[in-house]
Amino acid sequence: MKKLQSTLVLMALASSSAVFASTDFETLDVDGSGTISQAEASVAAQLMEQFAELDVDGNGELSKEEFSAY
């Protein structure tokens, strides 16, 4: 049981570290559309907290220019 808990903790740390490391525009724009949707931004909690504020034109996506304020 203790080994399972340790494994789960390590997996959680690794995945959260990957999210923090991948907060550049190109990495978050998974579909290559040139914008970051809310679904794409959802992997970065801090970005999601600021999403509405950053989405200046209110279209539900972040352009490269809007993202640069992040």
C-alpha positions in Angstrom: 0.0 0.0 0.0 2.8 2.4 0.9 4.5 1.7 -2.5 1.3 2.5 -4.3 0.9 5.8 -2.4 4.5 6.7 -3.2 3.9 5.9 -6.9 0.8 8.0 -7.1 2.5 11.0 -5.4 5.4 10.8 -7.8 3.0 10.6 -10.8 1.1 13.7 -9.5 4.3 15.6 -9.1 5.6 14.7 -12.5 2.4 15.7 -14.2 2.1 19.0 -12.4 5.8 19.8 -13.2 5.1 19.1 -16.9 2.2 21.5 -16.8 4.3 24.3 -15.3 7.1 23.6 -17.8 4.7 23.8 -20.8 3.1 27.2 -20.4 4.5 28.6 -23.7 2.1 29.5 -26.4 3.1 26.9 -29.0 2.9 24.1 -26.4 -0.5 25.1 -25.2 -1.9 25.5 -28.8 -2.2 21.8 -29.2 -4.3 21.9 -32.3 -2.1 24.4 -34.0 -4.9 26.9 -34.7 -2.9 29.9 -33.7 -5.1 30.5 -30.6 -5.5 28.8 -27.2 -9.0 27.6 -26.4 -10.3 27.3 -22.9 -9.9 23.5 -23.2 -6.3 23.9 -24.2 -5.7 26.3 -21.4 -7.3 24.0 -18.8 -4.0 22.2 -18.3 -2.5 25.3 -16.6 -4.5 26.3 -13.5 -2.9 29.7 -13.2 -3.7 30.5 -16.9 -7.3 29.4 -16.4 -7.6 31.8 -13.4 -6.6 34.7 -15.7 -8.3 33.5 -18.9 -11.3 35.8 -18.9 -9.1 38.8 -18.1 -6.6 37.9 -20.8 -9.3 37.3 -23.4 -9.6 41.0 -24.3 -11.9 40.5 -27.3 -14.1 38.0 -25.4 -14.1 35.3 -28.2 -13.3 32.5 -25.8 -9.7 32.0 -27.2 -6.4 33.6 -26.5 -4.4 35.0 -29.4 -0.6 35.1 -29.3 -0.9 38.8 -28.4 -3.5 38.2 -25.6 -1.3 35.4 -24.3 1.8 37.6 -24.2 0.2 39.5 -21.3 0.3 36.3 -19.2 
